[in-house]
């Protein structure tokens, strides 16, 4: 929030960015390592990389990689027949101690390249200490290994969002909460959402009153997020929509949520190194976490 628009850059620029020197306790996880490991693991796991997008701040002290991928070996009918969403893998890395390494499987909307990342799935954040370089590679592999399961969950969320209606008043309320309570939108992004509500830039092939259209208006605005915030903003917004539209129909008093990920077939457990403790967590975020069962 409050940063200038992210700059799209090249793989070469990130790979040649000056490395940090923060002392013996800091483990450098280089952008080049992350890129090489990501592309190697995707190829070995049967994914075709259709598009690579790299963004960075000044001097690439914070960098982001987004990959539009296709599971070439998939035999799952839901994945093969999906036409609106493509599969995405994204990571964020830093050299300035301002953000931990993060990675997650998600999806992108083909018509506009809006992102879609669910925060209650097994995304990974890691401090640059100790065996961070090894842990990052392991968790890149874990995310990619479970990519199809995560992707199918997101496809299901998309279909449910299409079935939920939001009046103009409800959409205005949600935008206001995203700005004031959740701190997920800044003033520039608020203006972008308003413009999209008035005159959408893309046809999402659903009613203007559907939660799916609203979701895309917001994720279109989130494209303006700084690389350090983009991935977490995407995840937090997805959680927000899940809590407020999919699970309880905008009625917080009737809130019920299913946090059982058994259908995903994932048995991984968190380790001490994979848990992020945010000492500056706000009340609104804490309430949201309670809703999401985190």
N, C-alpha and C positions, 0 to 999 in steps of 0.2 A: 504494500500500500504506500502511496506517496512517491513511488519511484518513477523515473522516466520510462517511456515505452521500451520494452525489451528489443534488443537488436538481433536480427537473424544473422547468423554468421556461417562459417565453413568448418568442416571437420579439421582441416589443416590448421586453422587459426587456434582452435582449442588444443590441438595436440602440441603446438609450439608455444603455448602460453608459459611465461616464467613460473617456475615452481616456487612454493613458499618455503620459508625457513623459520618455523615457530618453536624450535627447540627439540630436545630429545623425546619429549612425551607426545609430540604430534606425529602421527603417521600420515604421510602424504599418500593420498589415493589420486593418482593422476587421471586427468580427463582421457588421456590416450589409453591407459589401462582399461578404463570403464568402456570406452568405445570398442576397443579390440575384443574384450571379453564378451560384451553384449553381442556383437556381430558374429563372433565365433560360436557362441552358445545358441543363438537363434538358428544359424545354419545347421549345426549338429542336431538340433531338435526338429528339423524339418520345416522351418519357417522361411518364407521368401520375403525379403525386405523390399517393399515397393517404394518407400519414400523415407529419406532421412532428413530431419529438421534439427538444426542446432541453433541455440540462442545463448547469449552471454551478456554480462554487463561489461563495463570498461575493464580492459586488461584480462578479461575472462576469469576473474577471481570467483565468480559464480557462473556455472555453466549448466546447460540443460540439453538433453538429447531426447528426441521424440521419433519413434520408428513406427511407420505404418506397415504392418506385417500380414502375411497370409499363411495359414497352416496348410501347406501343400499336401501333407499326408493325412489330413483329417478325413474321417469316414462318418462324422456326426452330421445327420441330416439337417439339424437346426442351424449348424454353422455353414454348411454348404449352401443352404437355401436363403441365408440372410443377405438381403440386398441393401439395407439402409445403413448398417453399421459395419465398419471394418475393425480389425483388431489392432491394438496399439500397445507399444511398450515405451515407458518413459523413465528417465532418471534425472536427478539433480545432484550436482557435486560442487564443492567449493574449495577454495584455497585460503579463505580469509576468516575462518572460524564462525561465520555468521549463519551457516546452515549445515546441517548434517547431510551425509549422503542419503538419498532416498531413491527408491525405485518401485514401480508398480505396473501391473498389466491393466489395460483399460480398453477403451474403444474410441473410435472417432466417427463422426457423422459424415458420410461420404459427400453429401451435397455441399457442405460448408467447412469441413475439417474441424468442427467443434469437438472438444474433448469430453470424455465420459469416464470417470475413475471412481470406483466405489471405495470409500474409506474404511468400511468394516471388513474388507478382505485383508489378506495377509500382506500388506505393504511393508516395506522395511526402511528403517532409519538407523543410521549408525554414526557415532562420533568418530572423529579421526584420531583414534588412540589405539595403542596395543596392536592387535592383529587385524585392524580394520581392513587392510588391503585384502587379506585372505577371506574375511567374513563377507566382504562386499561381493567377491566372486561366488561364494557359496550361495548367497541369497539371490544374486542374479539368476543362478541356475534354478533355485527353488521357484522363483516367480515364473520363469519361462516354462518349467516343467508342468506347472498347473495352469498355464495360460488358457487352454480351451475351457476349463471348468470356470474360471473367472469370467471369461468372455460370455459364456452361456448365461451366467447369472445377470450380466449387464443387459444382454438381449431381452431377458425376461422382464427386467426393470423397465426397459424402454416400452415394451408392449403394455405393461401395466400403466405407465404414465399416459399413454395414449387414451386409456379408458377413463381417466380421471378428468373431470371438468373443473375449471376455475373461472369464476366470474371476474369481471374487471376489478371489482372491489377486493376480491381475494388476492388477485395478482398484485394489486397496489400494496396490500398489507404485507405480502411476502417480500416484495422489493424493499419496502421500508424496514422490515426486520433484518434483511440481509445487509442493509446499510448501517442501521443504528445498533441493533443488538449483536449481530454476528460479526460485524466488521469485515465482511467478505467483499463488499463493493465500495469503491471510492466514488467521489463526485463525478469523475469523468466516466466511470463505468455505469453509474446511475443514469447519466444522460444517454449513454449508448443503449441501455435496456429500454428506456422510454422511447427512443427512436425506433427500436425494433418492434416494440408493442404497437406503435402507431403505423409503421410501414416496414414489415419484415424484409430483410435483405435476401432471404431464401424461402423456398417453398418446402415446408416439412411434411406436406401431404397429410395434414390433419387439421382439425378445426383450430381457429385462433384462441378458442377458450379451453383447449386441452392443456393438461400439465406438461405434455411433451413439447408443445410449441413454446410454452413459458420457459421450460428447462433450457431450450436452445437459445432463447433470447439472452438468458443470463450467461450461458457458457460462451456465447459469441462475445459478450462484454469481457469475460474472463481472459480472452486472448490477449488483453492489454496488461495482464498481470506480469510483474517482474519475475524472472526465472526462479528467484528464491522462493516465491510464493505460489507459483502457478500450480504445481502438483498438489500441494496441501489445500489450496483453494478449491481445486476441482473435487478433491475427496470430501472436504467439508461441505461443499454445496450439495453433492450427491447424498450425503448423510442427512442434510437438512431437508431435502425433498423427500427422501425415504421416510423420515420421521413425521413430516407434516402433511404429506399427500398420499403416500402409498400405504402406510401402516395405520393411520388414524383418521383419514379423511378430514383433516383440519380441525379435529375435535380433540384437544389435548386431554380432556377429562375421560375420554374413552380410549386412551392410548394402550395399545397392545403391540408388542413387537416380537418377531421370531428371530432370535440370534443363533439358531441352530444351523450350522453350516455342514451338517452331515451329508447332505446331498452333493456337496462339492467334493466329497471323498478326500478331504485334506486332513492329515493327522499330525502335521508339523506343530511343534510347540515353541513358544517364545523362549528365548534365552535372555540372560541378564544384559548381554550386549545388544539385543534387538529391541529393548524397551526404552522409550524416550520419556523422560519425566519433565514436564513443562511447569516450572515453578511459578510462571507468570500467567497461569491459566485464569481466564476471566470467568465470572459467574455464568454468563450466557453459554460459554463453551462447556462449562462443567455440567450445566443442565442438559445441553445437547448430548454430551457423552453418556449421561444417565439414560436418556431416551434411547440411545443407540446400544446400550448395554456394554459399553467399553469400560 
